Amino acid sequence: MYKKILSILSHDVICIGNTTIHRHERTVRCLSLCMIVVASGLSISIPFFPRVKIDRAKSYTDLENSFYKQDIEQLCSTVVREKPWKYIVIHHSATAKGNAARFDHYHRKEKKWEYGLAYHFVIGNGSFSGDGEIEVGERWKKQIHGAHTANIDCNRVAIGICLVGDFEHDGAPTENQIDALVRLMQYLSRKYTIASSDILQHKQVHQKCTACPGKNFPFAEVKTRLLQIASKRNSHSREL
Ligand SMILES: [Zn+2]
């Protein structure tokens, strides 16, 4: 393209230099020459302009990744006085799909529980909330007891976390769910000084026979990851 422009330019320059050309024609050629110079300048410089940023709708991957950036401290902040939580109990929803709003509706309407959603936190699997998205229940915001085990004493002092999914009959938690759970429990256990031995699966709370959170829930892996994070932190603080 540039070769073509150069040939036109050289032709016009020669013609303009030719005094035999009529004055009007010379003016027209001058104008066309100017236009060619401006146009070619633009075509050369356009690629160097910064690209205009177009806000596209976020892809699902972006949304998924954003859940890793959920600020756990902010999520867990409450406007009321915090309870002295002593345990964390992990559950599965025993349903393939769900989210906090759906479970809240079920617990309120079907179970007739005044405070609705039995858990303090729900971690989505990508069905009705994001894969790995942590939802905060009203019970946490108001710092009131859970309704997630049949042991009332346990419910008073145990933070209930539910992962959406049926890990007894239908697969295992997603990686994003486990990541979110570890991050959440790491924060809560540190804040309320909850020992690793006081992080329990629902089936370990002996009141009612349950498989929750299911045989496919990788409890040992979750505990190991929590301990690894804690030991890293301890060694880092020793170095300081
Ligand atoms: Zn449970």
Residues whose N, C-alpha, C, O or C-beta is under 5 A from the ligand:
A	BS01	ZN	I90 H91 H92 H148 H202 C212
